[in-house]
């Protein structure tokens, strides 16, 4: 399989979904999105516009902390 066959255009859609999920505080969706982008990176899929590994770091950063998710039972600011 050559590089052209592994090139897709999904980064912009993933970024929009990630931004919407973060705004809605939908951490389950963010985790699923992270897993999906991780699979793309593992299979050496390339986006036409954005480096997939950079996209993965971006998606991970959306889910990393909101000082930290008191709403879903995880660590909260009170724990700091």
C-alpha positions in Angstrom: 0.0 0.0 0.0 1.6 3.3 -1.0 1.3 6.6 0.9 -1.4 8.0 -1.5 -3.7 5.1 -0.5 -3.2 5.9 3.2 -4.2 9.6 2.7 -7.6 10.8 3.9 -9.2 14.1 4.7 -10.8 13.9 8.1 -8.8 16.2 10.4 -11.1 19.2 10.1 -14.2 17.1 10.9 -12.4 15.5 13.9 -11.4 18.9 15.2 -15.1 20.2 14.9 -16.4 17.1 16.7 -13.8 17.4 19.4 -14.5 21.1 19.9 -18.2 20.4 20.1 -17.7 17.5 22.5 -15.4 19.6 24.7 -18.0 22.4 24.8 -20.7 19.9 25.8 -18.4 18.3 28.3 -19.0 14.9 26.6 -15.9 13.1 27.9 -17.1 9.7 26.6 -17.2 11.1 23.1 -13.8 12.7 23.5 -12.3 9.4 24.6 -13.9 7.6 21.7 -12.5 10.2 19.3 -9.1 9.8 20.9 -9.3 6.1 20.3 -10.3 6.5 16.7 -7.5 8.9 15.9 -5.0 6.6 17.8 -6.1 3.8 15.5 -5.5 6.0 12.4 -2.0 6.9 13.7 -1.2 3.2 14.4 -2.1 2.2 10.9 0.0 5.1 9.4 -3.0 6.8 7.9 -2.2 10.3 6.8 -4.5 13.3 6.6 -4.2 15.5 3.5 -3.8 18.6 5.7 -2.8 17.7 9.3 -0.3 15.4 10.8 -2.3 12.6 12.5 0.1 12.4 15.5 -0.4 16.2 16.0 -4.2 15.7 15.7 -4.0 12.9 18.3 -2.2 15.2 20.7 -4.8 17.8 20.1 -7.7 15.4 20.8 -5.9 14.1 23.9 -5.5 17.7 25.2 -9.3 18.3 24.9 -9.9 15.4 27.3 -7.0 15.9 29.7 -8.4 18.3 32.2 -11.2 20.6 33.0 -9.8 20.7 36.4 -10.8 17.8 36.2 -14.5 16.7 35.8 -16.4 17.1 39.1 -19.5 16.4 37.1 -18.7 12.8 36.2 -17.2 11.7 39.5 -13.5 12.2 38.6 -11.1 14.5 40.3 -12.4 18.0 40.9 -10.9 21.3 41.9 -11.8 20.5 45.5 -9.3 17.6 45.3 -6.4 20.0 44.3 
